[in-house]
Amino acid sequence: MTRIQPEDQENGQDAFEPLTAEQVAELRRHQPLISVWRVIGVQALLGLLVSSLVWLVSGRVAAVYSALYGSLAVIAPAALFARGLTGQVASVNVGAAVFGFFLWEMVKIGLTVAMLFAAPRLVSDLSWPAMLVGLVVTIKVYWVALGFRKVFYPINRTNKEERTNVC
């Protein structure tokens, strides 16, 4: 099998240059990390908004509780996941951080599935469509956070010349 090399690489060698400290600082200034707690807060607000819309559309209290429970099935495990990742154990070394990520992700998935299985017993007169709408809308906040990074973590510009270069 013949392997075709990319045009920008000569003799099959990678042209990788590590960033300098100044370049890293500039990159972090222009692309800051998204706060996990801010995303969870937006999830909670959207859960309340969806529940209010369910109240306006259906007028049934059971449907409102179902939508709230669907949102809670995303928010509670996500908060536990965020708490686990921001602990001191995750910052010990890279291996502990990777292990912690996978461990807390499995806990998050397990808790979400357990909450969904427990829903018929915990919410009287459960409305599955309302619960799934609350669940899906709350889950989609992750994608919105990635797409609208500036909304979730606005950049504070301090220099006057930087303010004039705003896109």
N, C-alpha and C positions, 0 to 999 in steps of 0.2 A: 504494500500500500504506500503510495506516494504522499508525503506530507508537504503541504504548501506553507511557506513561511510568510508572515505578514510583511508588508512592504517596508515598514519602519524599523524592522529588525534586521541587522546584518549578522551573518554567520550564526544565526540561532541564539544569540546572546540577548538577554533582557536588558533594556536600557532603563534601569530603575535608579532614581536618585532620592535619597531620604530627604525629608523636609528639615529645614533649619528651625531653630526655636522661634525666630521671628515669623516664619511662614506658618508655623503651627498656631501661634498667637493670633495672627491675622485670620486664619481659617476658622478658629473657634469664635472669633468676634463676629464673623459674617455668617457662620452656621452654628449657632449655639445648640446645646443639647435641649431636648424637650423635657420639661418637668413632668415626671410620672404622676405626681400628685395633682397637677393642673389638669391633666387628661382625665383622671378619676373624678375630679370636681366637675368637669364638663359632662362626663358621663352621668353623674348624679343629676345635674340640671336638666339634661335631655330626658332622663328617666321621669322626672317630675313633669316636664313638658308633654311627653307622650301620654302620661297618665291623665293629664288635664284634657288633652285632645280626645282620649278615649271616653272621658266623662262627658265631654260635649257631644260626641258622636252617638254614644250608646245610652248614656244616662243611667247606667247600671253600676252600682258600687262594687259588685263582684268583678266586673271587667276592669275597673280601676285598680283594685287590689291585685288582679292578675297581671296587669301591665307593670305595676310597681314591683311585684315579685320577679317578673322577667328581667327587669332592670337590675334588681338586687342580685339576681343569679349571675350577673356579670360584674357588678361593682364590688361586692364583698370579696370574691376570689381575687379580683385585680388589686384590691387594697392589700390583701394578705401577701400577694406576690410582690407588690411594690415594697412593702415593709420588709419582706425577706431579702430582697435585693439591696436595699439600702442599709442593711445591718453591717456590723463590723466584720463578721466572718467573710462576707463577700469581697472585702477589700484587702484581705491578707495577701493573696497572690493570685495569679491568673488562673491557676488550676482550681482554686477554691471558688473563684468567681464563676467559672464555667460550670462547675459542679452545682453551685448554688442556683445558677440560672435554670438548669435542667430540673433540679429538685423542686424548686418553687413553681416552675411551669407545670410539672406533673401534679403538684398539690392544687394548683389553680384549676386545672382541667378536672381533676377528681372531685373537687368541691363543687364546681359548676354542674357536673353530671349528677352528683348526689342531690344538689338542690333541685334540679329538674325532676329527678325521680320522686323527691319528697313533695313536690308541688301539689299533687291532688290531695294529699293528706293535710297539708298546712293551709291551703287556701280553699275555703268553702265555696262551692259553686264556681270552680275554676273555669275561666274562659281561655282555652288554649290559643285561639287567634290573638287575643289581647296580650297574653303572656309572651307569645312569640314575637309580636310587634315590638314590645318593650325590650326583649332580648336582642333582637336584630338591630334595632336603632342604636341601642347602647353599645353593641359590639362595633358598629361602624364608626364610632368615634375614633378608634385607632387609625383608620385610614384617613379620616378627616384631619387628624393631628399631623400625619405625615404630609398631606397635601397642602395644608394651611399652616405651616410651621411658624410663620410670622405672627399668626393670631395667637398661638399657644405660648410663644416665647418671643415677644417683641424685642427688637434691638433698640437700645437706648443710645442715640448718637449724641456725642458731647461736643465735638469740634464743629465750628461754624461751616467750614468747607465741606465736611461730610454731609451736613444737612442739605446742601445744594445738589449733591450727587445722588439723591434718593431716586430710585427707579420708579 
